[in-house]
Amino acid sequence: MMGPSTMAARAAGCCSSAALAFFRLHPLRCAVRPAAALVGGCSSGLRGGCRSRLAHSIVDLVMEELRSRRRVRVSAKIGLQGTKELPDNKIVKRTLQKGLLLEFQKDPERSLLAVVERPDGKKNWMVTDQNGVMSSIKPQQVTYVVPGIMNFDYSKIDEFLEKTQNLLDPTILECAWMELSEKDKSITVEEFAEIVYGTKESLESYCAHLLLSRDVVYFVKVESRDYSMYQPRSPAQVEELLRRKLAKEAADKELEEFVHLLKSAKALPMESKPPKASWLVEEKVRQKIESLQAYAVDACDDEQRRLAGNILKAMGFTRTSSAALKLLINVGYFPVHVNLDLFRYDVRIRYTDEVLSAAEELLVDSPDTDMHIRKDLSTLKVYAIDVDEADELDDALSATRLPDGRIKVWIHVADPTCLVKPHSIIDREAMHRGTSIFLPTTTFPMFPERLAMNSMSLQQGKECKSVTVSVILNLDGSIAEYTLENSVIKPTYMLTYESATELLYMNLEEEEELRILQEAARIREQWRRSQGSIDTAMIEPRIKVSNPDDPEPNINLYVEDQANPAMQLVSEMMILCGEAVAAFGFDNNLPLPYRGHPQSNTAVSVFSHLPEGPARSFANISVLRAAEMDFQKPVPHGVLGIPGYVQFTSPIRRYVDLLAHYQVKAFLRGDSPPYSAGDLEGMTFIASMHVKVARRLHSNSLRYWLLEYLRRQPKGRKYRALILKFVKDRMGALLLVEVGMQVTTTISRGKVGDQVSVTVETAHPRDDILSVREVVEDTKDSE
């Protein structure tokens, strides 16, 4: 048999002088304690000539004496009684009986010593463990019966265990393996005790059991029908197991140090906690903190799950994603209101250096290839109307009344394609984002920020490159003429919806163009209604959160009524633009991302009994059919009531709009379109996947902050709620009018379209819990 490997020999080298002691070069009848034996030094003894001379003599001596001698030892150490003679070479499993001292498996992580009390049924036994607890155990739970003991008193178990600690020296295993591996002999626990302690009395035998049963390197347990044996592992196995053991010890030390970091950070006040970046500097720390992060968002692999579970256990937390999140917040790695969806969906929130460098190059040198065909419209009065926090301004409007009484409108759309070209690195990045992501806390633009919010966006008082769609309306609101052209405009006003609505109500003579736009929107809506359009306008909430990393950030809630005059005006003009671009594509056989929507199988008149507004719109939306797309010709849009539609007005925010611009701009230059219908379909599919994620992100984040807003409101505050429908019996879907979100609760009275009062009972944003209760007004008291 080959000798031990270098690693194994090196591990055992320290025990050579001890081996001379506890392998009984002293007389067998003198049990030498390791604590007294492990002195001196002869580190080369077990690897040199000493080792080869001792290898056979020691083992043979011991095994021969074990077979030839029978003796009964009476242990006076702790008053052990009733010792019995042990068999020569095999320790037969003993039948349980009252008074025996045994070890049993309490649970997967604990073994306890106990004294047998009495049978419990046919197979089980009642025992009293070291904690004084009596319980019933099954025979298969017994892991060891301490030999040589009868009528043991369970109150002395602690004393017994204390004495075992003085004998448990793991280096004994190394030295014993060095000798026994030469003979490749399997031994029993009691034989092992005789070899290393010089006796197989109860205490020493139990210590031998503990050493062998806990050992994961040198010996392997070999089960037989009547007894358990331990066999020394091969040198190659020991080499590998030692390597794993050392790796585990190093990992355990790293874990201990990391847990110390966590506990230190957790104890600090919120304002003094280490910044997130500090956890990402050192590789070992970064790996562990990122494992916790992945565990918190349920997006971890097996190794991260194992590591995070160990960290949580060491910190005293349960192994759950919510516990991991709580820990990361407690140490300051995450803010209290962290948006976990950004990690769950692996959202692109940063740009690579390559993309940023390409964007900077465009800002420095990007000649306008369409300058020679741009029409100067800078003398027009131009209104840009959007939400007050808009960073990317895509579109603006102008209008005039022609001598014949008809209205001409211009829809000016920002022209990012004067900077970004098809197939470029910036274009590919935009496609894989699909859209800008608008959250209550921040915006992730589709293009790098310096491009999107400066060079591409329309800016007040500055000449801006645009693509202008001009339309002359018939008196009934239908399109009489349209033109698409490259242009230069100079926006006059940057208005919010609220300020634009105020201007409309003021009816100022100097703002005649705004009134003309409102009139154009009105006749357009009437014409679309005559074509079968469906009203889907709802009340929509909008939230802006400042300082979102604070535990109590400021929340500003806006409830947008789609019936707002300025919103209706802008919406109608955007629809008009989409219809005109679709007509342009059809007339010029141009592949474009045409959108359509079939008419519902349910007639709109079915809901005419409902009051106009959210209740009727909700009913209309509930019966809509799926949208359609075509990339060769327009598809009727039954919901909007128009013959065709192309999204065109947000090329800075939506990639599909940008695709339409590429196609139109190429046609205006007299070039072939860069993409075929098949190309457009594939690219639209890719972008749409990311758009779906962006919508989910927006929806989830909006709901989170709405719940946080409601959580902060005074207890018992009443909210007006509009009944949208009844789900089952009196369980109603309601719209909280002041908040703009839908809830469900049981309603005692009222019908669809009626208003009731409710209060919020529970609002928990992190767990996505919202419960409301109807407030039943006492009509008699009110009278």
SENUZA-686574 format. One record per residue: residue in three letters; z, y, x of N, C-alpha, C in turn. Coordinates in steps of 0.05 Angstrom, whole numbers, plus 5000, padded with zeros to 4 digits. Example, Ala and Ser with C-alpha at 12.3 -4.5 7.8 and 13.67 -1.06 7.14 Angstrom:
BEGIN
ala515648865264515649105246515649345264/ser514249555257514349795273515750015258/
This chain:
BEGIN
met500049765017500050005000500050255017/met498650455010498450705026501150855024/gly501750995045504151155046503951395029/pro506151545024506151785008504351995019/ser503252165002501452385011503052595026/thr501552785038502752995053504653155036/met503753235012505453394994507953244986/ala507552984979509852824971511852784993/ala510752725017512552685041513952945047/arg512553175045513853425051516053495031/ala515553415005517653464985520153294990/ala519753065002522052885006523252915034/gly521953075051522853095079525653195081/cys526553365063529153485065531453285059/cys530853045049532952865040533452645059/ser532452655085532752425102535652355109/ser537152555116539952495122541552415097/ala540752525075542052445050541452155043/ala538852085050538151805044539951605058/leu540651675083542351495098545051465084/ala545851675069548451665055548251525029/phe546551635010546651514983544951264980/phe543451185000542250924999543950715013/arg546650785015548650595020548450465048/leu548050625068548550525094551650515098/his553050655079555850615075556050355058/pro558450235057558749995040558050045011/leu556849844997556049874969558349944952/arg560649844957562949884939563950174941/cys562950334960563750614961561550784950/ala561950894926559951064913560051334926/val557851404941557851654955556551874937/arg557852094933556852314916554752474932/pro552552554919550452704933551552964945/ala553353094931554353344941555653324968/ala556853084973558153044999556152925018/ala554152785008552252645025550152825037/leu549253025021546953185030547753395051/val548353295075549053475097547553385121/gly547453545141546053475166543053495162/gly541553415181538653435180537253245198/cys535453095186533752915201531052905187/ser529853145184527553175167525252995174/ser525152905199522952735206523552435203/gly526052385194526952105193525251935174/leu524752045150523351875130520351865135/arg519352035152516552025158515951905185/gly518051865202517551745228518351455228/gly519151365252519751085255522150995239/cys524051185236526451125220525651025192/arg523651165181522851105154521650825152/ser520050745171518750485169520750255173/arg522850305190524850095194526650065169/leu527150295155528950285132527650195107/ala524950235105523550205080524149935067/his524049715082524449455070527349375070/ser528749435092531549345094533349455073/ile533049715067534849835047534349715020/val531849715011531249614984531949324982/asp531149165002531748875000534748824999/leu536248975015539148935015540348994988/val539449214976540549294950539749094929/met537149024927536348844906537648574909/glu537948474934539148214938542048224930/glu543448444937546248454929546648484899/leu544748634886544848654857544548384843/arg542848214855542447954843544747764848/ser546047794871548047594879550847664869/arg551347914864554147994858554448074829/arg556547974817557248064790560048174792/arg560448404781563048514782563548684758/val566148704751566948874729568449114740/arg567549344735568849584746570349724723/val572649814730574349954710574350244720/ser573350414704573150694711575650844702/ala577050964721579451114714578851414713/lys576251484716575651764718576451914693/ile575751794670576351934645577551744625/gly578751534635580051344617578151164602/leu575851074615574050894601575250614598/gln574850494575576150234570574050024563/gly574849764566573249544556570649514569/thr570449544596567849494609567149204609/lys564549154608563548874607561748824630/glu561548564637559648484659556748534650/leu555148654668552348704663550648474673/pro548448414660546648204669545648254697/asp544648044710543848054738541648264743/asn539348224731537148404738535848544715/lys536348484690535248634667537548714649/ile537448954639539449054620538349014592/val539248824579538248764552539248974532/lys537549054514538249254494540549144477/arg542549304473545049204461545049264431/thr546249094416546649134387548749344383/leu548149544366550049754361552549654348/gln554849774355557349704343559249934346/lys561349934330563250154330564450194358/gly564650454366565950524391564050554414/leu561450474411559550504433558850804437/leu558450884462557451144468554451134473/leu552951294458550051294460548851574460/glu546351584469544851824467542651794446/phe542251994429540151974409538552234407/gln536152204397534352434394534952584369/lys536152814372536852984348534353104336/asp532653214353530153334344528253334368/pro525853424365523953404388524853534414/glu526753724412527553874435530453814444/arg531953644429534753604436535453314434/ser537053224454538352964454541353004456/leu542952854441545852894440547252624446/leu549652644457551452414460553052384435/ala553552134427555052084403556551814405/val558551784388560051534387559451404360/val558851144361558150994337560650954320/glu560451014294562750994276562550744258/arg560350714244560050494225557150464216/pro556450234205553750204194553250394170/asp550750464166549950624143547550494131/gly548050314112545950164100545249924118/lys542749824115542049584130541349644159/lys540249874165539249924192540550164205/asn541250364190542250614202545150594209/trp546050794226548750804234549851084232/met552351104224553751364224554951404252/val554451644264555451714290556751984289/thr558652034308559752294311558852404338/asp557352634337556152724362558052904378/gln557053004400558653164419559653424407/asn558353514385559253754371561153694348/gly561953444346563853364325562553334298/val559853324297558453294271557753004267/met558452904243557752634235555052624221/ser553352444229550752424216549752134217/ser547752074201546551814201544051814218/ile543851614236541451594253540051334250/lys537551334256535951084255535950954283/pro535650694284535650554310533550674330/gln531250754319529150864337529851134349/gln531951264338532851514350534551474375/val535551234379537351184402535651174427/thr536351334447534851344472536251204495/tyr538951174492540451034513543250964503/val544050714509546750624503548250614530/val550350774533551850784558553250514562/pro552750374584553950104588556850124596/gly558249904590560949874600563050034584/ile562350114559564250274544564650154516/met567150134508567850054481570050244471/asn570050294445572150454432572450724445/phe570250864450570351124462571151334442/asp572751524451573751744435571751984437/tyr570552064414568452264415569452534426/ser572152584424573252834434573052854464/lys572552634478572352634507569452654516/ile567552684498564752704506564252944523/asp565453174517565053414533565953374562/glu568253244565569253184592567353004607/phe566352804592564352624604561852774613/leu560852944596558453094603558953284627/glu561353404628561953584650561953434676/lys562953184677562953034702560152944710/thr558352914690555552844698554253064714/gln554953314708553653534722554053524752/asn556253414761556853394789555153194803/leu553953014788552352794800549352834797/leu548553024781545653054776544253224798/asp543253094818541853224840538953124840/pro537053294831534253194829533053094856/thr534153184879533053094904533452794908/ile535352674893535752384893533152244886/leu531752354866529252234856527152224878/glu526952444893524952454914525452234935/cys527952214944528652024965528351734955/ala529251684930529051424918526151334916/trp524451524908521651464905520351394932/met521151534953520051484980520551194988/glu522951094981523550824989522450614970/leu522750664944521950454925518850434923/ser517450654928514550644926513250454947/glu514750414969513750224990513549944979/lys515449874962515549594951514149584924/asp513549814912512349824885513949664865/lys516649704867518449554850519149714825/ser519349584802520449704778523349644776/ile524949834768527849794766528849894740/thr531249794733532649884709534350124716/val535350264695537050494700539450414716/glu540750184709543150104723542550024752/glu540249904757539549844785539150094801/phe537950294788537550554801540250684807/ala542150664789544850774793546150634817/glu545850364819547050214841545850304868/ile543250364868541950444893542850714902/val542850914883543251194892546251274892/tyr547851144874550651214873552551004885/gly551450764890553150554900554650414878/thr554150474853555550344831553950374806/lys554350194787552950214761554950244739/glu557250374745559150434724557950624703/ser559450664682558450814658557451094666/leu559151234680558451514686555951524704/glu555851354725553551364743551051254729/ser551351054712548950954698547751164679/tyr549451314666548451524648547151744665/cys548251814688546952014705544251914714/ala544051654721541551544729539551554706/his540451504682538651524658537651814655/leu539452004658538652284655536552364676/leu537052284701535152344722532352224717/leu532351974709529851834705528451924680/ser529951964658528652034633527552324633/arg528752494650527852764652525652804673/asp525352604690523452624712520652614702/val518952784711516152784704514252754728/val515452694751513852684775513852414788/tyr516252304794516352074812516351804798/phe517451784774517651524761516451534733/val515451304724514351284697515851064682/lys516451104657517850904641515950694632/val516850444636515250214627516850064607/glu515850064582517349934560516749634559/ser518849484553518549194548519949134522/arg519748884513520848814486523848854486/asp525248784508528148784508529448984526/tyr527849124542529149304561527149524570/ser528149724583526449944594526649934624/met524349954637524149954666522850214675/tyr523350294699522150534711520650444736/gln518150524738516450444760515650694776/pro515750684802514950914819511950964816/arg511251214814508451284812507051264839/ser504451254838502851244863503051514877/pro502651514904502651774918500651974907/ala498351884899496352064888497352204862/gln498652034845499752144820501952354826/val503652284846505852464853504752724864/glu502652704880501352944891500453124869/glu499053014849498053174827500253284810/leu502253114804504453204787506153414801/leu506553394827507953604842506353864841/arg503753844843502154084841502454214814/arg502454054793502754164766505554274762/lys507554134774510254234771510654504784/leu509554524808509754784822508255004807/ala505954934795504455124779506055214755/lys507355014742508955074719511355244726/glu512655184748514855344757514055634762/ala511655664775510655934780510056074753/ala508855924734508156044708510756114693/asp512755944695515356004682516656254693/lys516356284720517456524732516056774723/glu513356754722511756974712512557044683/leu512856844667513656884639516357024638/glu518256934654520857054654520757344662/glu519157404682518857684690517557854669/phe515557734655514157884634516057934610/val517557734603519557764582521557984588/his522257994614524158204623522858484619/leu520258504625518758754620518758834591/leu518258634574518158684545520958774535/lys522958644544525658714535526458994544/ser525659064568526259324579524759544563/ala522259494557520659684542521659704513/lys522459484502523459474474525959644471/ala527559644492530159784491529860094494/leu527560184503527160464508526660614481/pro527360874479526661024455523561054454/met522561104430519761114424518261304443/glu519361534449517961734465517961664494/ser519561464503519761394531518361124538/lys517260994518516060734523513560764541/pro513060554557510760574576508060594560/pro506160744571503560764557502060504557/lys500260484539498660234536497260164562/ala496260364576494660314600496360174622/ser498960224622500660114643500859804640/trp500359704616500459414612497959274622/leu495859434628493259314634492559334663/val494359434680493759474708493759214723/glu496059064721496358814736495258584719/glu493658414732492158204719494058014703/lys496257934716498057744703499357854678/val500058114679501258244656499158294635/arg496758374643494558424624493858174608/gln493757944622493057694609495157624587/lys497657674592499757604573499757804549/ile499458054555499558254533497058224515/glu494758154528492358114512492457854495/ser493957654505494457414490496057474465/leu498057644468499657734445497957894425/gln496158064436494458214419492558034403/ala491357844417489557654403491057494382/tyr493557414388495157264369495857444345/ala496357694349497057874327494757914308/val492257894317489957934300488657674292/asp489957454297488857184290486057144302/ala485757224327483157184341483557074369/cys485356884371486056774398484856494402/asp484356434427483556164434486155994438/asp485755734445488055554447490055644469/glu488955734492490655814514492256064507/gln490956254494492356504485494456434464/arg493756244446495756174426498256044439/arg497755874458500055744472501755944487/leu500456124502501856324518503356514500/ala502056614479503356804461505756674447/gly505356414439507556274426509956244445/asn509556194470511756174489513156444493/ile511556654494512756924497514456994472/leu513456944449514957004424517556844423/lys517356594431519756424431521756524450/ala520856604474522756714494524056974486/met522557124469523657384459525357344434/gly525457104423526957054399525557114374/phe522857134375521257194351520056924341/thr519456924315518056704304515156704313/arg513856474314511056454324509156524301/thr508956774294507156864273505757114283/ser503457164270501857404278503357654272/ser504857664250506357904243508557954264/ala509757734274511857764294510657874320/ala508257784328506957884351506258174348/leu505358254325504758544320507358704322/lys509458614310511958754311512958794339/leu512658584356513458604384511758804399/leu509158804395507358994408507959284400/ile508759324376509459584367512159664379/asn514059474380516759534391516659614420/val514759494435514659564464512859804469/gly511559914448509860154451506960094458/tyr506159844459503359774465501559864443/phe502459814418501059904394502560124381/pro501160324369502560514352503360374325/val505160494311506160374286503860314267/his501860494265499760464246497160374259/val497360194278494960094292493059964272/asn490460014276488459894260487559634272/leu488659414262488059144274485159064270/asp483859174250481059094244479259164268/leu479959364283478259434306478259214326/phe480459054328480558834346479458574333/arg480058544307479058304293476058284293/tyr474758514289471858514287470458594313/asp472058634334470958694361469058934359/val469959144347468359384342467659524368/arg465159614370464259774394465360054391/ile467660104404468760374402468260534427/arg467160414448466460554472463560494480/tyr462460664497459760624507459860544536/thr458060374544457960294572457060534589/asp457660524615456860734633453860764633/glu452360544630449460554630448460714607/val449660674583448760814559449461114562/leu451861174572452661454575450961594595/ser450261454616448461574636445761634625/ala444661444608442061494596442261724576/ala444461754562444761984544444862244559/glu446162254582446262504597443462574608/glu441962374615439162434624437562564602/leu437962464577436462584554437262874550/leu439762934554440763204550439563394571/val439163294596438163454618435163494616/asp433763274610430863294611429663114589/ser428863244567427663094545425663274531/pro423163294541421163464529420463384500/asp419963574484419263524455416263474453/thr415563224449412763144448411463244422/asp413063334402411963424377411963724374/met412563864395412864154393410264284383/his407964174391405364304384404764264354/ile406164084340405564054312407964124295/arg409964254306412264334291411664594275/lys412464604250412064834234414565004235/asp414165264239416465444241417465514213/leu419765404205421065464179423665614183/ser423965744206426465874213427166114196/thr425166214180425666444163426866364136/leu426766114130427966014104430966034104/lys432166094081435066074078435765784075/val437365684093437965394094440965344090/tyr441565164071444365084064444864804074/ala446864774092447764514100450464464086/ile450564264068452964214052453963934058/asp456463914066457663654073460663664070/val462063444075464963444075465963624098/asp468363724095469363924114469763814142/glu470263554145470763444171468263314184/ala465963364172463463244182462863344211/asp462363144228461663214256458663194261/glu457363014246454462974249453063094224/leu451663314227450263434205447363354205/asp446663184186443963074186441963234170/asp442863364148440963474129441763744119/ala439763894109440164154098438064214077/leu438464424060436664464038435764754036/ser433364784026432265054019430765033993/ala430365253979428965253953427865523947/thr425665523931424565773921423165713894/arg422765933879421265893854418466003858/leu416465843852413665913855412766103833/pro410666253837409666433817409166303789/asp408466053790407865913764410365813751/gly412765873762415265783750416365523761/arg414665373775415665123785417465173810/ile418964973816420864993838419864833862/lys420064953885419464813910422064783926/val422564543935424964503951424164383978/trp425764443998425364324025427964174032/ile427563924039429763764050429363734080/his431063874095430763874124432563654135/val431463484152433063254163432963274193/ala435263244206435463254235433563054247/asp432563124271430462974284431362844311/pro432962634309433962514334431762374350/thr429462314337427362174352425862354371/cys426462614371425362784391426762734418/leu429162594417430562524441430462224446/val430862064426431061774429428361644422/lys427561464439424961334435425461034427/pro423560914412423860634406424060464431/his425660254429426060054450427660154474/ser428560404474430160514496432960404495/ile434460444516437260334517438960474495/ile438460724490439960864469439260754442/asp436760694438435860584412437060304408/arg437060134429438259864426441159874420/glu442560064432445460094427445860174398/ala444260364388444560454360444060224341/met442060054347441459834329443859634327/his445159584350447359404350449959524340/arg449859774334452059904319451459924290/gly448959984284447959984256448560234241/thr450860364247451760594232454060724247/ser454560984241456961104250459260994232/ile461560964244463860864229465761094224/phe466261144198467961364190470661254180/leu472761304194475461214186477261454181/pro479361424166481161654161482361764187/thr482461604208483661694233481761794254/thr479261704252477361774273474461704265/thr472561774281469761704276468661574302/phe467161354298465761234320462761274315/pro461561474329458761534323456861324332/met454561304319452561114325451261174352/phe451061434358450061524384452361634401/pro452061644427454161774443454762054433/glu457262124434458262364421456662624428/arg456162654454454762904462451962924450/leu450762694446448162694433448462744403/ala450162584390450362594361451362854350/met453362964363454763204351453763464362/asn452063454382450963704393447963714391/ser446563574409443663604410442263504385/met443263304372441863194348442663344323/ser445163424320446063534295444863814289/leu444663874264443964144256446264334260/gln445664564271447864754278447265034266/gln449265154255448965404242447965624261/gly445865774252444966004268443265934292/lys442765674297441165594320438665464311/glu436465504327434065364320434365064325/cys433664904305434164614306431564474299/lys430964264314428564104308429263924285/ser427363894267427763734242425163624232/val425563434214423263334198423763434170/thr421863584159422263704133420463574112/val421763504090420363394067420363614045/ser418063724040417863934019416663813994/val417763893971416963773945416664003925/ile414463993910414064173887414564003863/leu416364093845417063953821415564043797/asn414663853781413663933754416064033738/leu415364163716417464283699419364063688/asp418363813686420163603675421863463697/gly421363553722422963443744421563233760/ser419263153752417662953767416363093791/ile415562933810414263033835411363113829/ala410663363835407963453832406463423859/glu407763523880406563513907408763463927/tyr408063353950410063313971408663343998/thr410163414019409063434046411263354065/leu410563204086412363134108411263254133/glu412963404148412063534173414363574192/asn413663584218415663664238416163964235/ser418564054240419264334236421464434254/val421764694253424064824266425464994245/ile428064964243429565114223431865244236/lys433065444222435465574232437465574208/pro439365374207441265364184442765624180/thr442765714156444165964149447065924143/tyr447665714126450465664118451165374124/met453665344133454865074135457065074114/leu456664934092458564944070459864674065/thr462364684056463564444046462864414017/tyr463264184005462764153977464364343960/glu466864393968468564573953467564863954/ser466764953978465865223981463165263967/ala461365063968458865083955459265093924/thr461164943914461764943885462765223877/glu464465343894465465613888463165813887/leu461265793906458965973906457265933880/leu456965683871455465643847456865763823/tyr459465733822460965853799460866163800/met460766273824460666563827458066683818/asn455866523819453266603809452266863821/leu452466883848451767123862448767163863/glu447767413859444867463859443767403887/glu445267463908444267423935444067133943/glu445166963927444966673932443266543911/glu440966673905439166573885438066293892/glu437566253918436465993927438365763920/leu440965813922442965603915442865543885/arg442465753869442165703840439665553833/ile437565613848434965463844435365173851/leu436765113873437364843880438864693858/gln440864833846442364713825440564653801/glu438764843795436864793773435064563778/ala434164533803432464313811433964053808/ala436464053815438063803813438463733784/arg438763933766439163873738436663753725/ile434363873731431963763718431163493730/arg431863453756431363193768433062973755/glu435663033750437362843737436362773709/gln435462983695434462933668431962753669/trp430162803688427762643691428462353698/arg430362313716431062043723432361893700/arg433962043684435161913661432961813642/ser430861983639428661903621427161653632/gln427461603658426261373670428061123671/gly430361153659432260923657434360913678/ser434961133692436961123713439761063701/ile441460953717444160873708446261043722/asp448161153707450261313719452361133732/thr452661163758454661003772456761173787/ala456761433779458561623793461561553787/met463161533808466061473805467661683819/ile470261663815472161833830472761683856/glu472261823878472561693905474761833921/pro476561683933478561803950477461853979/arg478462053991477862114019480362204033/ile480962074056483462134070482862224098/lys484362424107484162514135486962504146/val487262344168489862304181489862444208/ser491662634211491962754237494262624252/asn494262644278496162514296496862224287/pro494862054285495261784274497061604290/asp497461674316499161504333502161554329/asp502761764315505561824309506661634288/pro509261574288510361394268510061504240/glu510061774237509761904211507562114212/pro505062034213502862224216502362374190/asn500962604193500262764169497862634154/ile498162604128496062484112495162694091/asn492562754093491362944073489462784055/leu490062784030488562634010486762813994/tyr484162743992482262883975481062683955/val480962763930479662593910477062723902/glu474862593909472162703904471162603877/asp470562793860469362733834466262763838/gln464962533834462062533839460562723819/ala462062803798460862993779461063283789/asn462363323812462563593823459763703827/pro459363963818456664083818455264073845/ala456764133867455464133894454763843902/met456463653895455963373902453463273887/gln453363343861450963273845448463393856/leu448663643865446363783876445363633901/val447163583920446263453945445263173939/ser446663023921445862743915442962743903/glu442362923885439762933873437562993894/met438163173912436163253932435663013952/met437762863958437462633976435762423963/ile436162373937434562183922431662273921/leu431262533916428562653916427162603942/cys428562653964427362603991426562313994/gly428362133986427761843989425361763972/glu425061883949422661813932420161923945/ala420262163956417862293968417062133993/val418962044009418261884033416961624026/ala418061494004416861243995414061283986/ala413561513972410761573963408961623987/phe410061754008408561804032407761534045/gly409661354047409161094058407060944043/phe407260954016405360803999402560924002/asp402361194002399761324003398361274030/asn399961234051398761204078399060914089/asn399660724071399860444078401660404103/leu403960534102405760534125408160344121/pro408560154139410959984137413560144140/leu415260124120417860264120419960084107/pro422460144112424659984098425060084070/tyr423359994051423460074023425759934009/arg427260083994429559973979428959983949/gly429759773935429459763906431859643893/his431959663866434159553851433059483823/pro432959233816431859163790433659263767/gln432359313745433859403722435759173713/ser438059253703439959053693438958913669/asn439758663665439058523641440558623617/thr442658773622444258883600443459173596/ala442759243572441859513566444159713569/val443459943580445460153585446860233559/ser445460213537446460303511448960133502/val449259903514451459733507454159873512/phe454160043532456660183540456760473531/ser454960543512454860813503457360903487/his458860703477461360763463463560853482/leu463260793508465360873527464961163534/pro467161303540466961583548465461613574/glu463861833577462461873602464461913624/gly463661833648465461853670466061583682/pro468261553696468961303711468861053693/ala469861073669470060833652467260723647/arg465360893639462660803634461260723660/ser461660873681460360813707461360533716/phe463960483713465060223722463759993706/ala463360033680461959833664459059793673/asn457760023679454960003688454759843714/ile456559903733456459773759456959473756/ser458659403737459359123735457058943727/val454859053716452558883707450158923725/leu450459063747448159113765447158853778/arg444658833782443458613797443358673826/ala442758483842442758513871440458703879/ala440958853901438859033911436658873925/glu434358993928432058863941430959053963/met429558923982428159084003425358974007/asp423559154014420859074021420059254045/phe418359144062417659304086414659364087/gln413259314065410459374064409759574042/lys411159574020410559753998413059813982/pro413160033968415560113952416259913931/val418759893925419859723904421259903884/pro420659863858422060033838425060023840/his426260263838429160283839430260343811/gly430860133797431660173769434260323765/val436160303784438660443781438260743784/leu436560813804436061103807433861203789/gly432361023777430261113758427861233772/ile427061133795424861243810423061013819/pro420461063825418560843831418860723859/gly420160863877420660763904422660933918/tyr423860823939426060963953426260873982/val426461064000426961014028429261194038/gln431261064050433461234061432361374086/phe432661634086431361794107433062024117/thr435162094102436662344107438962324127/ser439462084138441762064156440961904182/pro439062004197438161854220440161854243/ile442062044243444162044264446361844257/arg446661784232448861614223448061324216/arg445561284208444661024199442160944214/tyr442160704225439960614241437460564224/val437760464200435360414183433960674177/asp435360894173434161154170432561234195/leu433661164218432361224244429761074246/leu429760824237427260664237425060804220/ala425860904197423961044180422761294195/his424561434209423661664225421661584246/tyr422161364261420261274281417461234269/gln417361104246414861044233413361294224/val414861474210413661724200412761904222/lys414561934243413862114265411262024280/ala411061754283408661654296406161724280/phe406361694254404061754236403362044238/leu405362224238404862504239403462584265/arg403962434287402662494312399962364314/gly399262194295396762064296396861804311/asp399261704318399561454332399961224313/ser399660984324400260744308403260724305/pro404260624283407160594280408260394300/pro410660454312411660274333412460004323/tyr412959974296413959714286412259614263/ser411859354263410559224240412559174218/ala411659084195413459024173415458804181/gly414458604196416258394206418358494225/asp417458674243419358794262421558944247/leu420759104228422759254212424659074198/glu423758854187425458664172427558554191/gly426758464215428658344234430658544244/met429758784250431658984260433559084238/thr432459104214434259184192436358974187/phe435658724190437558504186439858534207/ile439158574232441158604253442958844247/ala441759064241443359304235445159264211/ser444059124191445659094166448158924170/met448058734189450458584195452658764205/his451958954222453959134232454859334211/val453059404193453759594172455759464153/lys455559204148457459064131460259074143/val460359034170462959054183464059334182/ala462359534185463259814184464359884157/arg462959784136463959834109466659704104/arg466959454114469559314111471759464126/leu471059564150472959714165473859964150/his471860104140472460354125474160294100/ser473360094085474860024061477659944066/asn478059764087480759674093482559904103/ser481360074120482960294131483660494110/leu481760554092482260744070484460634053/arg484360374046486460264029489160274043/tyr489260214069491760214084493060494081/trp491460704086492660974086493261064058/leu491760974038492561034010495260914003/leu495660664012498260534007500460684023/glu499860764047501860914062502461184048/tyr500361314037500861554022502661503998/leu502061293983503661223959506561153967/arg506861013990509560933999511361174003/arg510061394012511661634018512361813994/gln511061753971511461923948514261873936/pro515262073922517962043909518061803890/lys520261663891520561433874520561523845/gly519061383828518961453800516861653793/arg515261753812513161943806511161803787/lys510261953767508361853747505461923756/tyr503661733751500861773757499261723732/arg497161893728495361843706493461613714/ala493061423696491361193702489461153679/leu486861123687484761073667484260783665/ile484260673640483660393636480660343640/leu479960173660477160113665476259863651/lys477959653650477359413635479859243633/phe479759043616481958853614480958593627/val482558503647481858263662482458013645/lys484858003634485757783617487957873600/asp487657823574489657913554490158213558/arg492658293565493158573569493358653598/met492458473616492358543644489958723649/gly490558973656488359173658487759263687/ala485159313691484359453716484359743711/leu485859893727486360183723485360343747/leu484660593741483960783762486060993763/leu487461013786489461223789487961483794/val487961663775486261903775486962083798/glu489562123804490362313825489962193853/val489461933854489261803881486461703885/gly485061623864482361523866482161233874/met484261073870484160783876484760623852/gln483760373853484060193830486560013834/val487859953811490259783811490059603787/thr491759403786491959233762494859213754/thr495259213728497959163717497759103687/thr499859023675499858963647500159223631/ile498459253611498459493594499259413565/ser501059563554502059493527500359613504/arg498959823511497459953490494960083502/gly493060173485490760313494488360133497/lys485960263500483460113503481960223527/val479660103534478160193557477360483553/gly477760643573477160923572479661093566/asp481760973556484261123550485861163576/gln487561363576489361413598492161333592/val493561223612496361143609497861253634/ser500461233633502061323656503261083670/val503261093696504460873712506160993734/thr507960823745509460893769508960673789/val509260743815508960553836511660423842/glu511760163840514260023846514359943875/thr512159843887512059763915509459833927/ala509559953951507160013966507859943995/his506459734005506959644033504259614047/pro503459814063500759814074500259584093/arg502159514110501659304130501159034117/asp502558974095502258724081500258744058/asp499058984054497159034033498258964005/ile500559064000501959013974502159273959/leu501259263934501559493916502159393888/ser504259473877504959393849505659653833/val504559673810505159893792506159793765/arg507459973751508559893725507960113705/glu507160033681506560223660509060373651/val508760633647510960783636510360833606/val511860713589511460733560512960973550/glu511461173541512661413531513861363503/asp516261463499517661443473516761663455/thr514861603437513661813420515761943401/lys517761793393519761913375521362123389/asp522162063415523762253430522062503436/ser519462463440517762693447517462873423/glu517662763399517462933376519963093372/
